[in-house]
Amino acid sequence: MPETRLLFRRVDEPELASIDTYRRLGGYRSLERAFRDMEAEELLGLLEESGLRGRGGAGFSMGKKASFLPRGEMSKYLCCNADESEPGTFKDRELMQKNPHQLIEGIAIAALAAGAGWAFVFIRGEYAEVADILDRAVADAYEAGYLGENILGTGSRVEVVVHRGAGAYICGEETALLDSLEGKRGNPRLKPPFPAIQGLYGGPTLINNVETLSNVPHIVANGAEWFKGFGTEQSPGTKVVSVSGCVQRPGNYEIELGIPSRELIYGLAGGPPEGREVKAWFPGGSSAPVLTAAELDLPYSFEAMADAGSMLGSGAIIVADDSVSIPELALRTARFYHHESCGKCTPCREGTNWTVKMLERVISGEATPMDLDIIASVQENIIGHCLCVLGDSMAMPVGSMVEKFRDEFEAAIEAGRAAAPRPLDESTTDARPVPLGVSA
C-alpha cells in the first residue's frame, strides 16, 4: 500500500527548508488568507470542524482545545511542543528539518486563531542541528513579514521564539515544559488549573505538537471537508508514523488513519527480518500497552487502538520479533522511565524504582510466579494516581507485557534460577582447615 502524503508531499524537494523554495511551492498562501481574510472565530470553527486531533499523544481535538482559551485583551501564548523524546518517535525531527516553514506557518495561523501574541517552540536539546534550521527559518519569516508586530500590514502580531531544552524527557509533559520555559526545573504542575486558563507566565496558553500544527496550513488552504476525506470518521486526516525495531525498512511513513496495522509493519516497513515473526509491537511509542501478532490486522486509528486496550499515542510503532526477550524488554522500558522520573510524586518515584528491582529479580531468577502478580498489581496502582502521566507511561506497557506474556516471564525466572551459581555442597567438600605454611 502506498503512502498518502500531505505533510510529506514535498519532503524530498531540494532546498525545501529555504523560504524561497517553500513560497514557490505555494507556502505561506494559507497564512496570507488567514491574516487578511479570516477572523479568529472563523479559524477556530474551521479547525474544530476539521476534526484534527492532537498528534502528540492524547489525540484531543485541536480546535476545541484552542477554543478553551478565554477571549479578551490579556496576554496569551502558544507553545509548540517539539520536545520529541518518546522512545521510538522521530517524525517531528524530519518535519522540522526538511520543512520548517510549514511548521512556522501553522504556528502563526494557530496563534491568530487563539489570540496569542507570542509563540514558543520548545525543541529538545539533542536536536541542535534542527534548532539551527528552525532559527534560520524563523529569521527568514520575520524578514518576509510573516512574523512580527505587523504581519503583512494587517496590524496582527505573532512573535516566535525557538527555545532549546536540556534533554529531560519529563519536559515533554506540557506543564513541565511550561516550567522549563519559565526558567524553572521541569516539574509537572498540579491540574487544574489547566494551561488553557493559566499556563505560561500565568496567561492562557495553547500547547500543540509539531505534527498537529503542521496540518493547519493545509486545512486553511483546502477546507475541513477535504481534510475529513482522509482517514476515518473519528480519526480524520493522515498520520506520520515512525516505525522502528525489528523491521527491514525502519523510517517515517505518512498514511491515512484507519489502514490495517499489518500494512504499516509488513507492507511499508518490510516486516521483521527473514525467518522471524512479530511477537509484540507498541502502537504508540514505548509508553503504549503492547499488542501481539494476533492484533496486527486492527485498523491503525485512535479509536481502534483504544478499543484494543492500547493507544495510538505519538504514532511510533516499535516492533519486537521472536528473537526478543519480553522480560528483558520490560526491564529496559522500566529503567528508562525510572531514570526520567522527576521524583515529585510518590507513586511514580517509588513505583518505577520498585518495578525495576522486581524485574531484575525476574531476570536473575530470584523471583517467584507470585511476584508476577505483585508486579501487575503495582502497575495497576500506579496508573491514574500520579501527578502526570510519566508513571502511567511505564506501568501501562510493563503491565501489558506481564499480562500477555506471563509464560515467558515464568520461563525467565526458571532460566535465571538455573543459571545462578549454586552454593557449595559441604558433604562433598573437604572443609578441614589447612595448617599454616602448608599449601592447600
MIVO-875859 format. One line per field, with one value per residue (C-alpha): residue number from 1; residue in one letter; x, y, z. Coordinates in Angstrom, 2 decimals. Example, Ala and Ser with C-alpha at 12.3 -4.5 7.8 and 13.67 -1.06 7.14 Angstrom:
2
num	c(1, 2)
residuo	c(A, S)
px	c(12.30, 13.67)
py	c(-4.50, -1.06)
pz	c(7.80, 7.14)
This chain:
440
num	c(1, 2, 3, 4, 5, 6, 7, 8, 9, 10, 11, 12, 13, 14, 15, 16, 17, 18, 19, 20, 21, 22, 23, 24, 25, 26, 27, 28, 29, 30, 31, 32, 33, 34, 35, 36, 37, 38, 39, 40, 41, 42, 43, 44, 45, 46, 47, 48, 49, 50, 51, 52, 53, 54, 55, 56, 57, 58, 59, 60, 61, 62, 63, 64, 65, 66, 67, 68, 69, 70, 71, 72, 73, 74, 75, 76, 77, 78, 79, 80, 81, 82, 83, 84, 85, 86, 87, 88, 89, 90, 91, 92, 93, 94, 95, 96, 97, 98, 99, 100, 101, 102, 103, 104, 105, 106, 107, 108, 109, 110, 111, 112, 113, 114, 115, 116, 117, 118, 119, 120, 121, 122, 123, 124, 125, 126, 127, 128, 129, 130, 131, 132, 133, 134, 135, 136, 137, 138, 139, 140, 141, 142, 143, 144, 145, 146, 147, 148, 149, 150, 151, 152, 153, 154, 155, 156, 157, 158, 159, 160, 161, 162, 163, 164, 165, 166, 167, 168, 169, 170, 171, 172, 173, 174, 175, 176, 177, 178, 179, 180, 181, 182, 183, 184, 185, 186, 187, 188, 189, 190, 191, 192, 193, 194, 195, 196, 197, 198, 199, 200, 201, 202, 203, 204, 205, 206, 207, 208, 209, 210, 211, 212, 213, 214, 215, 216, 217, 218, 219, 220, 221, 222, 223, 224, 225, 226, 227, 228, 229, 230, 231, 232, 233, 234, 235, 236, 237, 238, 239, 240, 241, 242, 243, 244, 245, 246, 247, 248, 249, 250, 251, 252, 253, 254, 255, 256, 257, 258, 259, 260, 261, 262, 263, 264, 265, 266, 267, 268, 269, 270, 271, 272, 273, 274, 275, 276, 277, 278, 279, 280, 281, 282, 283, 284, 285, 286, 287, 288, 289, 290, 291, 292, 293, 294, 295, 296, 297, 298, 299, 300, 301, 302, 303, 304, 305, 306, 307, 308, 309, 310, 311, 312, 313, 314, 315, 316, 317, 318, 319, 320, 321, 322, 323, 324, 325, 326, 327, 328, 329, 330, 331, 332, 333, 334, 335, 336, 337, 338, 339, 340, 341, 342, 343, 344, 345, 346, 347, 348, 349, 350, 351, 352, 353, 354, 355, 356, 357, 358, 359, 360, 361, 362, 363, 364, 365, 366, 367, 368, 369, 370, 371, 372, 373, 374, 375, 376, 377, 378, 379, 380, 381, 382, 383, 384, 385, 386, 387, 388, 389, 390, 391, 392, 393, 394, 395, 396, 397, 398, 399, 400, 401, 402, 403, 404, 405, 406, 407, 408, 409, 410, 411, 412, 413, 414, 415, 416, 417, 418, 419, 420, 421, 422, 423, 424, 425, 426, 427, 428, 429, 430, 431, 432, 433, 434, 435, 436, 437, 438, 439, 440)
residuo	c(M, P, E, T, R, L, L, F, R, R, V, D, E, P, E, L, A, S, I, D, T, Y, R, R, L, G, G, Y, R, S, L, E, R, A, F, R, D, M, E, A, E, E, L, L, G, L, L, E, E, S, G, L, R, G, R, G, G, A, G, F, S, M, G, K, K, A, S, F, L, P, R, G, E, M, S, K, Y, L, C, C, N, A, D, E, S, E, P, G, T, F, K, D, R, E, L, M, Q, K, N, P, H, Q, L, I, E, G, I, A, I, A, A, L, A, A, G, A, G, W, A, F, V, F, I, R, G, E, Y, A, E, V, A, D, I, L, D, R, A, V, A, D, A, Y, E, A, G, Y, L, G, E, N, I, L, G, T, G, S, R, V, E, V, V, V, H, R, G, A, G, A, Y, I, C, G, E, E, T, A, L, L, D, S, L, E, G, K, R, G, N, P, R, L, K, P, P, F, P, A, I, Q, G, L, Y, G, G, P, T, L, I, N, N, V, E, T, L, S, N, V, P, H, I, V, A, N, G, A, E, W, F, K, G, F, G, T, E, Q, S, P, G, T, K, V, V, S, V, S, G, C, V, Q, R, P, G, N, Y, E, I, E, L, G, I, P, S, R, E, L, I, Y, G, L, A, G, G, P, P, E, G, R, E, V, K, A, W, F, P, G, G, S, S, A, P, V, L, T, A, A, E, L, D, L, P, Y, S, F, E, A, M, A, D, A, G, S, M, L, G, S, G, A, I, I, V, A, D, D, S, V, S, I, P, E, L, A, L, R, T, A, R, F, Y, H, H, E, S, C, G, K, C, T, P, C, R, E, G, T, N, W, T, V, K, M, L, E, R, V, I, S, G, E, A, T, P, M, D, L, D, I, I, A, S, V, Q, E, N, I, I, G, H, C, L, C, V, L, G, D, S, M, A, M, P, V, G, S, M, V, E, K, F, R, D, E, F, E, A, A, I, E, A, G, R, A, A, A, P, R, P, L, D, E, S, T, T, D, A, R, P, V, P, L, G, V, S, A)
px	c(0.00, 1.48, 1.73, -0.78, 1.43, 0.10, 2.75, 5.46, 4.18, 7.20, 9.56, 12.27, 12.22, 15.76, 16.16, 12.63, 13.90, 14.53, 11.74, 12.13, 11.51, 8.66, 6.92, 7.49, 5.58, 2.65, 3.88, 2.52, -0.59, -2.70, -1.13, -1.93, -5.53, -5.91, -4.49, -6.12, -9.48, -10.45, -11.45, -10.15, -13.55, -13.79, -10.39, -11.34, -14.54, -12.63, -10.09, -12.78, -14.92, -11.94, -11.75, -7.96, -6.84, -3.60, -0.77, 1.39, -0.21, -3.52, -5.47, -7.66, -9.47, -7.08, -9.86, -11.75, -8.55, -7.89, -11.47, -10.90, -8.69, -10.69, -11.34, -10.08, -7.03, -4.90, -1.52, -1.98, 0.62, 1.09, 3.66, 4.80, 5.93, 8.95, 10.49, 10.26, 11.73, 9.29, 11.39, 10.62, 9.41, 11.38, 8.73, 8.78, 12.53, 12.14, 9.22, 11.26, 14.50, 13.12, 10.10, 10.45, 8.33, 5.31, 5.51, 6.11, 3.10, 0.95, 2.14, 1.30, -2.20, -2.93, -1.70, -4.07, -6.97, -6.17, -5.45, -1.87, 0.73, 3.73, 4.65, 7.46, 8.92, 10.30, 12.72, 14.57, 18.18, 19.63, 18.15, 20.88, 21.11, 17.32, 17.15, 19.67, 17.47, 14.42, 16.29, 17.20, 13.64, 12.15, 14.58, 13.61, 9.90, 10.44, 12.30, 9.48, 6.85, 5.16, 6.07, 6.44, 4.40, 2.53, 2.16, 1.51, 0.39, -2.71, -1.79, -1.74, 1.24, 2.85, 6.36, 8.09, 10.97, 12.87, 13.81, 16.21, 15.54, 18.17, 17.44, 14.85, 12.07, 9.71, 9.66, 7.58, 4.75, 3.03, 3.12, 6.73, 7.51, 5.94, 8.02, 11.18, 10.29, 9.95, 13.48, 12.45, 13.19, 10.98, 8.43, 4.78, 2.18, -0.94, -4.03, -6.42, -5.81, -5.15, -2.76, -5.67, -6.67, -3.36, -0.30, 2.93, 3.66, 0.18, -1.54, -3.89, -1.76, -2.41, 0.00, 0.24, 2.96, 4.86, 2.79, -0.52, 0.46, 1.95, -1.54, -3.06, -1.95, -3.36, -6.75, -6.93, -5.98, -8.33, -11.12, -12.47, -14.37, -11.24, -9.33, -12.13, -11.92, -8.82, -8.81, -11.89, -14.84, -13.31, -9.70, -9.64, -6.53, -3.16, -0.61, 3.17, 4.21, 7.74, 8.39, 11.45, 12.69, 12.73, 11.73, 13.65, 12.80, 12.56, 11.59, 8.79, 5.68, 2.66, -0.55, -4.29, -5.55, -7.52, -5.35, -4.59, -1.60, -0.20, 0.13, 2.31, 4.56, 4.78, 3.91, 5.69, 8.31, 9.05, 8.22, 10.73, 14.00, 13.81, 12.79, 11.43, 7.85, 6.33, 5.93, 4.83, 4.51, 3.99, 1.47, 2.20, 5.75, 7.24, 4.53, 1.71, 0.50, 1.90, -0.17, 0.52, 0.81, -2.86, -3.76, -1.84, -4.99, -6.53, -7.06, -4.38, -6.61, -7.19, -10.42, -9.24, -6.08, -8.10, -10.63, -7.74, -6.58, -3.66, -3.31, -2.11, -0.10, 2.63, 2.33, 5.53, 5.41, 8.15, 8.28, 9.71, 10.19, 10.50, 14.21, 13.40, 13.07, 9.91, 11.12, 14.34, 12.26, 10.06, 13.13, 14.67, 11.39, 11.07, 14.68, 14.12, 11.07, 12.66, 15.65, 13.45, 11.03, 11.24, 10.57, 7.95, 5.13, 5.36, 3.55, 5.91, 9.11, 8.69, 6.69, 9.21, 12.10, 10.32, 9.30, 12.91, 14.11, 11.38, 12.07, 15.77, 14.78, 12.81, 15.84, 18.21, 15.85, 15.30, 11.57, 8.67, 5.50, 3.68, 5.95, 4.48, 1.06, 2.58, 4.29, 0.97, -0.85, 1.70, 1.27, -2.49, -1.93, 0.39, -1.98, -4.12, -2.51, 0.49, 0.89, 1.45, 1.37, 5.04, 4.28, 1.45, 3.85, 5.86, 3.01, 0.86, 3.44, 5.01, 1.60, 0.53, 3.71, 3.25, -0.39, 0.13, 3.46, 3.25, 4.57, 7.72, 8.24, 7.85, 10.32, 12.76, 12.54, 13.35, 16.18, 17.67, 17.44, 19.13, 21.96, 22.60, 25.76, 24.98, 26.19, 28.97, 27.80, 29.63, 29.10, 31.41, 33.85, 36.94, 36.36, 39.21, 41.45, 44.86, 47.82, 49.78, 52.66, 51.19, 49.90, 46.29)
py	c(0.00, 3.41, 6.30, 9.17, 12.23, 15.59, 16.84, 14.88, 15.64, 17.76, 16.46, 15.39, 18.68, 20.15, 23.25, 22.92, 24.37, 27.71, 30.27, 30.88, 27.21, 26.95, 30.00, 28.80, 25.63, 27.60, 28.14, 30.99, 31.42, 29.99, 32.49, 35.34, 34.19, 33.69, 37.10, 39.11, 37.44, 35.46, 36.26, 34.33, 32.78, 31.62, 29.97, 28.29, 26.95, 25.63, 23.79, 22.31, 21.27, 19.52, 17.07, 17.45, 15.57, 16.26, 14.19, 14.37, 11.52, 12.49, 12.79, 15.65, 17.92, 20.74, 23.23, 22.51, 22.85, 26.27, 27.34, 26.82, 29.91, 32.86, 35.85, 39.27, 41.51, 39.55, 38.15, 34.73, 32.29, 29.38, 26.67, 24.21, 21.03, 19.89, 18.01, 14.73, 12.36, 9.41, 6.32, 5.21, 8.64, 10.61, 12.09, 15.68, 15.82, 15.13, 17.57, 20.37, 19.51, 19.28, 21.61, 24.14, 26.83, 24.50, 24.45, 28.20, 28.91, 26.59, 28.23, 31.74, 30.74, 28.82, 31.79, 34.08, 31.69, 31.53, 35.24, 34.55, 37.25, 35.11, 31.60, 29.42, 26.34, 24.16, 21.87, 19.01, 19.80, 16.95, 18.42, 21.06, 20.90, 21.04, 24.00, 25.85, 25.18, 26.49, 29.61, 30.43, 29.76, 32.00, 34.79, 34.50, 34.56, 37.77, 39.36, 38.43, 39.96, 36.70, 37.18, 40.21, 43.17, 43.98, 40.80, 41.61, 45.07, 43.74, 45.02, 41.47, 40.41, 36.99, 36.73, 33.33, 32.18, 28.89, 27.63, 24.70, 22.26, 20.47, 16.84, 15.92, 13.51, 14.97, 18.30, 16.61, 16.80, 20.08, 21.68, 20.63, 22.22, 25.47, 25.45, 24.85, 27.73, 29.98, 29.06, 26.66, 22.97, 20.99, 19.58, 18.82, 21.13, 20.13, 20.39, 22.19, 24.97, 23.75, 25.61, 26.96, 29.01, 29.51, 28.44, 30.17, 33.17, 32.69, 33.51, 31.35, 29.01, 26.70, 23.77, 21.58, 19.45, 19.83, 17.47, 18.92, 22.49, 21.43, 20.31, 23.76, 25.43, 22.52, 22.75, 26.51, 26.03, 23.13, 23.21, 20.98, 18.61, 17.98, 17.02, 14.74, 12.96, 11.20, 8.68, 7.61, 9.48, 9.61, 9.82, 12.12, 13.04, 11.41, 10.37, 10.34, 7.06, 6.29, 2.55, 1.05, -2.09, -5.47, -4.35, -4.34, -0.75, 1.44, 5.05, 7.60, 6.78, 9.04, 7.06, 7.59, 6.80, 3.57, 1.41, -2.11, -2.07, -5.06, -2.85, -0.48, -3.11, -5.68, -3.57, -0.24, -1.22, -4.62, -6.75, -8.47, -9.97, -13.11, -16.13, -14.09, -13.37, -10.44, -11.27, -7.90, -4.30, -0.91, 1.05, 4.46, 4.64, 2.89, 4.19, 2.39, -1.03, -3.71, -5.64, -9.10, -10.58, -11.59, -7.88, -6.89, -6.63, -3.91, -0.55, 1.95, 4.68, 6.41, 4.52, 1.05, 1.22, 2.38, -0.44, -2.92, -1.67, 0.36, 3.79, 5.40, 7.88, 9.73, 7.39, 5.41, 1.69, -0.36, -3.97, -6.88, -10.17, -13.67, -13.19, -10.55, -11.44, -9.77, -9.74, -8.02, -5.56, -4.84, -4.21, -1.88, 0.05, 0.36, 1.51, 4.32, 5.72, 5.28, 7.30, 10.04, 10.37, 13.81, 12.21, 14.78, 12.33, 9.11, 6.62, 7.37, 7.84, 4.67, 2.66, 2.93, 2.14, -0.85, -2.19, -2.08, -4.02, -6.65, -7.16, -7.52, -10.29, -11.95, -11.95, -13.20, -16.00, -14.68, -14.02, -16.45, -16.65, -14.91, -11.90, -11.50, -10.96, -8.33, -6.58, -6.49, -5.16, -2.38, -1.22, -1.01, 1.12, 3.50, 4.16, 7.22, 8.11, 10.19, 13.94, 13.45, 10.50, 9.51, 6.81, 5.54, 5.53, 2.81, 0.99, 0.53, -1.23, -3.23, -4.33, -5.38, -7.38, -9.28, -9.95, -11.08, -12.88, -14.32, -17.70, -16.02, -14.24, -17.54, -19.17, -16.30, -16.90, -20.59, -19.84, -17.29, -19.74, -22.47, -20.17, -18.86, -20.17, -22.99, -22.94, -25.35, -28.81, -29.32, -33.12, -33.40, -30.66, -31.16, -28.36, -29.37, -26.45, -26.26, -25.81, -22.60, -22.88, -25.91, -25.48, -26.45)
pz	c(0.00, -0.96, 1.45, 1.48, 1.74, 2.89, 5.32, 3.48, -0.03, -0.97, 1.68, -0.80, -2.73, -2.83, -0.64, 0.78, 4.06, 2.31, 2.28, -1.47, -2.35, 0.15, -1.31, -4.89, -3.96, -2.52, 1.01, 3.16, 1.00, 3.84, 6.24, 3.86, 3.60, 7.35, 8.33, 5.55, 5.01, 8.11, 11.68, 14.68, 15.35, 11.74, 12.01, 15.27, 13.73, 10.71, 12.87, 15.09, 12.13, 10.51, 13.39, 13.62, 16.71, 18.54, 17.10, 20.22, 22.15, 23.75, 20.49, 21.76, 19.28, 18.35, 17.56, 20.77, 22.80, 21.22, 21.94, 25.68, 25.84, 27.19, 24.96, 25.94, 25.84, 28.32, 27.20, 25.62, 24.39, 22.04, 22.78, 20.15, 21.88, 19.85, 22.78, 20.89, 23.48, 23.45, 22.60, 19.07, 17.89, 15.29, 12.95, 14.24, 13.69, 9.97, 9.65, 11.21, 9.46, 5.93, 6.01, 8.86, 7.18, 7.13, 10.92, 11.22, 9.01, 11.12, 14.34, 13.09, 11.94, 15.17, 17.21, 15.32, 15.97, 19.69, 20.04, 21.11, 20.50, 21.44, 20.32, 21.67, 20.00, 22.81, 20.96, 22.59, 23.45, 21.40, 18.19, 17.87, 14.06, 13.68, 16.07, 13.89, 10.84, 12.70, 13.84, 10.23, 9.03, 11.74, 10.84, 7.16, 8.06, 10.05, 7.16, 4.75, 7.02, 8.04, 11.71, 13.93, 15.13, 11.91, 9.86, 6.17, 7.21, 8.98, 12.44, 13.86, 15.91, 16.39, 17.81, 17.59, 19.81, 19.42, 22.89, 23.35, 26.14, 28.18, 27.37, 30.02, 28.99, 31.58, 29.69, 27.01, 29.57, 28.82, 32.26, 32.89, 29.52, 30.76, 33.96, 31.93, 29.58, 32.61, 33.71, 36.47, 36.96, 34.59, 37.03, 36.21, 37.68, 39.53, 37.31, 37.41, 36.54, 33.01, 30.69, 28.60, 31.65, 33.48, 31.54, 30.55, 32.80, 34.25, 30.96, 28.86, 26.74, 23.80, 23.57, 20.46, 18.95, 15.68, 13.54, 14.74, 13.88, 10.54, 9.46, 9.97, 6.70, 4.68, 6.41, 5.81, 2.16, 1.37, 3.95, 6.69, 4.39, 2.34, 5.49, 6.66, 3.31, 4.66, 7.49, 9.46, 10.92, 14.39, 13.22, 10.18, 8.25, 7.79, 10.38, 10.16, 11.78, 12.96, 12.57, 14.26, 15.95, 14.23, 10.73, 7.46, 6.43, 9.55, 8.96, 8.82, 6.79, 6.25, 5.98, 6.16, 9.63, 9.63, 7.36, 8.69, 11.03, 9.14, 6.04, 8.02, 9.58, 6.78, 3.75, 4.19, 6.79, 5.24, 8.28, 10.54, 9.22, 7.11, 9.15, 12.04, 13.16, 15.04, 18.70, 20.15, 19.00, 20.60, 18.53, 20.06, 21.40, 24.40, 26.74, 24.89, 26.13, 23.83, 21.32, 19.92, 16.42, 16.68, 16.66, 13.52, 11.40, 13.59, 11.88, 12.83, 14.29, 17.61, 18.31, 17.21, 19.31, 22.34, 21.85, 21.81, 25.21, 23.90, 22.30, 19.11, 21.19, 19.33, 16.35, 16.87, 16.15, 17.82, 16.65, 18.66, 16.81, 18.22, 18.98, 21.63, 25.32, 26.60, 30.26, 29.13, 27.10, 30.13, 32.29, 29.69, 29.48, 33.26, 33.64, 31.15, 32.94, 36.37, 35.16, 33.68, 36.60, 38.19, 41.59, 42.55, 43.34, 45.34, 43.06, 40.17, 42.18, 44.25, 41.72, 38.90, 41.25, 42.76, 39.33, 38.11, 41.15, 40.80, 37.10, 37.88, 40.28, 37.49, 35.18, 37.91, 38.95, 42.48, 41.90, 42.11, 39.99, 42.86, 42.34, 38.86, 40.44, 42.71, 39.77, 37.89, 40.96, 41.47, 37.86, 38.38, 41.49, 39.62, 36.72, 37.32, 40.65, 39.53, 39.15, 35.40, 33.01, 33.30, 35.87, 33.68, 30.73, 32.46, 34.16, 31.04, 28.82, 31.68, 32.95, 29.46, 28.93, 32.17, 31.30, 27.70, 28.07, 31.58, 30.42, 29.16, 32.49, 34.35, 31.96, 32.57, 36.32, 35.82, 33.40, 35.79, 38.66, 36.62, 35.59, 39.11, 40.85, 43.25, 46.90, 47.86, 48.96, 52.29, 52.18, 49.14, 50.04, 52.18, 54.66, 57.00, 58.00, 56.28, 58.68, 58.31, 55.91, 54.14, 50.59, 50.03)
